[in-house]
Amino acid sequence: MKVLVAFASKYGSTRGIAEFIRDKLRDGGLEVDCLDVRESLNCMKYDAFVIGSALYVGHWMKEAKQFITLNIGILSSRPVWLFSSGPTGDKQVNAKGQSLLEHAVSGPVDLDDIERGINVREHRIFFGAFDPENLGYFSRQFFKTDMMRNASLAGDYRNWKEIETWANGIGQRLKDEALAPVMR
């Protein structure tokens, strides 16, 4: 079984999650490629997909949405898992007591549009990492506003154990489904 882990990452946090998922799926015996969604891809050669994007103000990056739109025919006929990365900080809930790992709170706000027409098995939100030193000049100026400083806490908040558990579950499900016709 050949799997594509495709990602859209601006500063590298989502790339790190995608590469980690790739490694865990490979450890589970699957053949896996991990590529930026902006690369020219022949998606016909893949049996399953894990697609991730960084979240910015509750939205997936446009490149990730374009990748899905361009490959909707293939993604509608094969299993797809989606992940988003973006919330930062050491709290699991916001000031209103809502879980930051729930779609309704952190996004993507357009998840229904993203999922429409594709064979999505599951969508997960993972905490991300944020280093303001990686920002360009104009983004650094925007980050200096109180609103942005409070919304994006600097640090690496990725929960590798949680991501590993999710990736291992995907790998096991794909192997079980591949064996199912043989066992009948």
Helices and strands as residue ranges (DSSP letters): E 2-8, H 13-27, E 31-36, G 43-45, E 48-56, E 59-60, H 62-70, H 72-75, E 80-85, H 103-106, H 111-115, E 120-126, E 129-130, G 132-134, H 137-143, H 146-151, E 155-156, H 160-183
